[in-house]
């Protein structure tokens, strides 16, 4: 879960700029990791700031889609090695990894779809962050790795997310070797939805956002929740759950309007 990028840099607290920036416009919240000069390490402070920002947008009814972005050349270099080396304490490590997992699960539980805008390298817990987002668009110059093994630490928690995105043998190869894969390969494997030239990254993200915004919020939220719940169940239990959610969804005003519009051969007017 670690990466070497930020071990020699100054502590985050010496910066005057916020660790995480949030911008909300047109139903979209862009949450940006803001330590680009240090490759956006997931330090204790960064994790706390990110968790706070995500909690705020999750509870904001005006937010329909969340874009998780990062400043600088790298998306996220994983945990802060300097911080980890400076605190060789089991209790500290337990609290660090627990806080990180809680933030990762917040992404999972948010009602809004979360799209990772990956402009650069994502390693270890940074790769985990991409994998935990619902969707991801990457610049084709980005690279991905779970590189903790290269420093003696198997990327256990990143492996949870990675193994739910890519085939198991591929996930284990990445975890056991620490090798990088390209954005193109990540797209082939399903870690990201698409890899595009850097100059087309914003356009590609905006296009995906627009396609989701065109759909009713209540159906999107129900769908995201159901998708993850059924994926962790056996097939019979998954069908039972999906049947109930689908029946509930049909009672929503949005679904009633959508089907009436289809029958009446017109565009739906989604309820606010």
PLY file of the C-alpha trace (Angstrom):
ply
format ascii 1.0
element vertex 272
property float x
property float y
property float z
element edge 271
property int vertex1
property int vertex2
end_header
0.00 0.00 0.00
2.97 2.29 -0.11
4.94 4.12 -2.76
8.29 5.91 -2.64
7.27 9.23 -4.07
6.78 11.41 -1.02
9.12 10.08 1.65
11.57 12.98 1.61
9.10 15.83 1.19
7.94 18.34 3.76
4.95 17.45 5.96
1.58 18.38 4.49
0.92 20.73 7.39
3.64 23.11 6.11
1.52 23.90 3.05
-0.94 26.78 3.15
-3.22 25.34 0.46
-6.00 22.89 1.41
-5.15 19.23 1.08
-8.36 18.61 -0.85
-10.33 21.05 -3.01
-14.04 20.76 -3.76
-15.79 22.58 -6.59
-19.52 22.13 -7.23
-21.16 23.26 -10.44
-24.07 22.01 -12.50
-24.74 18.99 -10.33
-21.11 17.85 -10.44
-18.71 17.92 -7.49
-15.05 17.81 -8.46
-12.96 16.68 -5.49
-9.25 17.23 -6.11
-6.26 15.85 -4.22
-4.13 18.98 -3.84
-0.58 17.90 -3.07
0.65 17.58 -6.62
4.19 18.56 -5.67
4.33 15.42 -3.49
2.36 13.15 -5.84
-0.72 13.38 -3.60
0.24 10.84 -0.91
-2.50 9.35 1.25
-1.08 10.56 4.55
-3.16 10.57 7.72
-4.07 14.20 7.04
-4.88 13.61 3.37
-7.13 10.65 4.15
-9.01 12.68 6.76
-9.41 15.64 4.40
-10.60 13.41 1.55
-13.06 11.61 3.79
-14.50 14.90 5.02
-14.86 16.22 1.47
-16.56 13.04 0.24
-18.94 12.98 3.20
-19.99 16.55 2.46
-20.76 15.94 -1.21
-22.47 12.62 -0.48
-25.00 14.46 1.70
-25.51 17.28 -0.79
-28.74 16.70 -2.76
-27.56 19.12 -5.44
-24.65 16.81 -6.34
-25.51 14.20 -8.96
-22.03 13.02 -9.99
-18.62 13.19 -8.29
-15.34 13.49 -10.17
-12.26 12.52 -8.18
-9.25 14.36 -9.63
-5.69 15.18 -8.61
-3.29 18.08 -9.03
0.18 17.72 -10.52
1.78 15.04 -12.66
0.70 12.00 -10.62
-2.77 10.95 -9.55
-1.74 9.40 -6.23
1.45 7.69 -5.07
-0.18 5.72 -2.28
0.60 6.10 1.40
3.32 8.44 2.66
6.43 6.30 3.23
8.12 9.03 5.24
5.19 9.16 7.65
5.09 5.38 7.95
8.82 5.02 8.57
8.72 7.80 11.16
6.04 6.00 13.18
6.98 2.30 13.51
4.03 1.48 15.73
1.47 -1.28 15.16
-1.35 0.82 16.56
-0.51 3.66 14.19
-0.45 1.34 11.19
-3.76 -0.21 12.22
-5.41 3.20 12.54
-3.90 4.38 9.23
-5.10 1.41 7.22
-8.49 1.41 8.94
-9.00 5.09 8.12
-7.98 4.48 4.52
-10.35 1.52 4.16
-13.19 3.57 5.64
-12.64 6.28 3.05
-12.49 3.70 0.27
-15.79 2.26 1.48
-17.29 5.75 1.55
-16.72 5.91 -2.22
-18.52 2.58 -2.47
-21.51 3.74 -0.39
-22.01 7.24 -1.81
-25.32 7.59 -3.65
-23.65 9.43 -6.53
-21.49 7.72 -9.15
-17.82 8.60 -8.61
-15.59 8.97 -11.67
-11.81 8.94 -11.27
-10.07 11.45 -13.57
-6.63 9.86 -13.75
-4.15 12.25 -15.31
-1.00 10.46 -14.14
0.51 7.54 -12.27
-1.53 5.76 -9.61
0.40 3.38 -7.38
-0.41 1.19 -4.38
-3.23 2.84 -2.38
-3.50 5.32 -5.27
-4.32 2.44 -7.59
-6.76 1.23 -4.93
-8.41 4.65 -5.01
-8.99 4.34 -8.77
-10.32 0.81 -8.38
-12.80 1.88 -5.70
-14.29 4.62 -7.87
-17.36 3.48 -9.81
-15.93 4.60 -13.14
-12.55 5.87 -14.33
-11.13 7.67 -17.33
-7.34 7.83 -17.65
-4.88 9.69 -19.78
-3.11 7.15 -21.95
0.19 8.30 -20.43
-0.90 7.20 -16.93
0.44 4.03 -15.33
-0.83 1.78 -12.56
0.87 -0.49 -10.04
0.41 -2.01 -6.60
4.06 -1.67 -5.74
4.23 -2.26 -1.99
5.84 -5.68 -2.54
8.92 -3.90 -3.89
9.39 -2.39 -0.41
8.58 -5.58 1.51
4.87 -4.89 2.04
2.24 -6.89 0.16
-0.51 -4.47 -0.93
-3.24 -6.31 0.95
-5.97 -3.68 1.03
-5.34 -2.46 -2.54
-5.66 -6.12 -3.49
-9.26 -6.16 -2.26
-10.23 -3.43 -4.71
-7.96 -4.62 -7.53
-9.28 -8.19 -7.44
-12.81 -6.84 -7.85
-11.85 -4.95 -11.01
-9.49 -7.18 -12.98
-9.09 -10.95 -13.47
-7.64 -12.71 -10.42
-4.47 -13.95 -12.07
-3.73 -10.47 -13.39
-4.40 -8.95 -9.99
-2.11 -11.42 -8.27
0.62 -10.90 -10.85
0.50 -7.15 -10.20
0.46 -7.70 -6.43
3.35 -10.19 -6.43
5.61 -8.34 -8.85
4.79 -4.67 -8.26
5.06 -4.21 -12.02
3.39 -1.27 -13.76
0.71 -1.61 -16.39
-0.14 1.05 -18.96
-3.42 2.92 -19.10
-4.26 1.09 -22.31
-3.74 -2.25 -20.56
-5.74 -1.00 -17.57
-8.62 -0.24 -19.93
-8.37 -3.69 -21.51
-8.51 -5.30 -18.06
-11.37 -3.15 -16.77
-9.49 -1.14 -14.15
-10.49 2.00 -16.08
-13.28 2.55 -18.58
-11.14 4.29 -21.17
-7.62 5.56 -21.85
-7.49 8.71 -23.95
-4.81 11.20 -25.05
-4.11 13.68 -22.20
-5.54 16.58 -24.18
-8.84 14.68 -24.47
-9.11 13.68 -20.81
-11.41 16.49 -19.67
-13.64 16.06 -22.70
-13.94 12.32 -22.08
-14.78 12.83 -18.40
-17.31 15.55 -19.25
-18.95 13.30 -21.81
-19.37 10.48 -19.29
-20.70 12.93 -16.70
-23.24 14.30 -19.18
-24.53 10.83 -20.01
-25.16 10.13 -16.33
-26.71 13.53 -15.64
-29.22 12.83 -18.39
-30.65 9.99 -16.28
-32.92 10.37 -13.21
-30.97 10.68 -9.97
-33.17 8.30 -8.00
-32.65 5.49 -10.50
-28.91 6.07 -10.65
-28.62 5.96 -6.85
-30.76 2.82 -6.56
-28.81 1.19 -9.35
-25.40 1.86 -7.84
-26.49 0.51 -4.45
-28.00 -2.63 -5.98
-25.05 -3.26 -8.27
-22.57 -3.61 -5.44
-24.93 -5.43 -3.07
-25.81 -8.16 -5.57
-22.22 -8.61 -6.70
-21.25 -9.89 -3.24
-24.13 -12.41 -3.07
-24.86 -15.81 -4.55
-26.90 -15.74 -7.74
-30.24 -16.73 -6.16
-29.94 -14.13 -3.39
-28.82 -11.57 -5.98
-31.93 -12.17 -8.08
-34.17 -11.93 -5.02
-32.63 -8.60 -4.06
-32.69 -7.29 -7.64
-36.37 -8.20 -8.07
-37.35 -6.16 -5.00
-35.19 -3.19 -5.96
-36.60 -3.23 -9.49
-40.18 -3.29 -8.19
-39.40 -0.42 -5.83
-37.74 1.49 -8.67
-40.85 1.08 -10.85
-42.85 2.93 -8.18
-40.58 5.96 -8.46
-42.02 8.96 -10.29
-39.00 8.93 -12.60
-39.64 5.39 -13.81
-43.35 6.05 -14.26
-42.52 9.15 -16.33
-39.89 7.30 -18.36
-42.25 4.52 -19.35
-45.13 6.90 -20.09
-42.80 8.95 -22.30
-41.79 5.81 -24.20
-45.40 4.77 -24.77
-46.33 8.32 -25.78
-43.30 8.60 -28.08
-41.80 11.68 -26.42
-38.75 12.59 -24.40
-39.14 12.09 -20.65
-39.25 15.06 -18.32
-37.55 13.80 -15.18
-38.98 14.97 -11.84
-36.67 17.21 -9.81
0 1
1 2
2 3
3 4
4 5
5 6
6 7
7 8
8 9
9 10
10 11
11 12
12 13
13 14
14 15
15 16
16 17
17 18
18 19
19 20
20 21
21 22
22 23
23 24
24 25
25 26
26 27
27 28
28 29
29 30
30 31
31 32
32 33
33 34
34 35
35 36
36 37
37 38
38 39
39 40
40 41
41 42
42 43
43 44
44 45
45 46
46 47
47 48
48 49
49 50
50 51
51 52
52 53
53 54
54 55
55 56
56 57
57 58
58 59
59 60
60 61
61 62
62 63
63 64
64 65
65 66
66 67
67 68
68 69
69 70
70 71
71 72
72 73
73 74
74 75
75 76
76 77
77 78
78 79
79 80
80 81
81 82
82 83
83 84
84 85
85 86
86 87
87 88
88 89
89 90
90 91
91 92
92 93
93 94
94 95
95 96
96 97
97 98
98 99
99 100
100 101
101 102
102 103
103 104
104 105
105 106
106 107
107 108
108 109
109 110
110 111
111 112
112 113
113 114
114 115
115 116
116 117
117 118
118 119
119 120
120 121
121 122
122 123
123 124
124 125
125 126
126 127
127 128
128 129
129 130
130 131
131 132
132 133
133 134
134 135
135 136
136 137
137 138
138 139
139 140
140 141
141 142
142 143
143 144
144 145
145 146
146 147
147 148
148 149
149 150
150 151
151 152
152 153
153 154
154 155
155 156
156 157
157 158
158 159
159 160
160 161
161 162
162 163
163 164
164 165
165 166
166 167
167 168
168 169
169 170
170 171
171 172
172 173
173 174
174 175
175 176
176 177
177 178
178 179
179 180
180 181
181 182
182 183
183 184
184 185
185 186
186 187
187 188
188 189
189 190
190 191
191 192
192 193
193 194
194 195
195 196
196 197
197 198
198 199
199 200
200 201
201 202
202 203
203 204
204 205
205 206
206 207
207 208
208 209
209 210
210 211
211 212
212 213
213 214
214 215
215 216
216 217
217 218
218 219
219 220
220 221
221 222
222 223
223 224
224 225
225 226
226 227
227 228
228 229
229 230
230 231
231 232
232 233
233 234
234 235
235 236
236 237
237 238
238 239
239 240
240 241
241 242
242 243
243 244
244 245
245 246
246 247
247 248
248 249
249 250
250 251
251 252
252 253
253 254
254 255
255 256
256 257
257 258
258 259
259 260
260 261
261 262
262 263
263 264
264 265
265 266
266 267
267 268
268 269
269 270
270 271
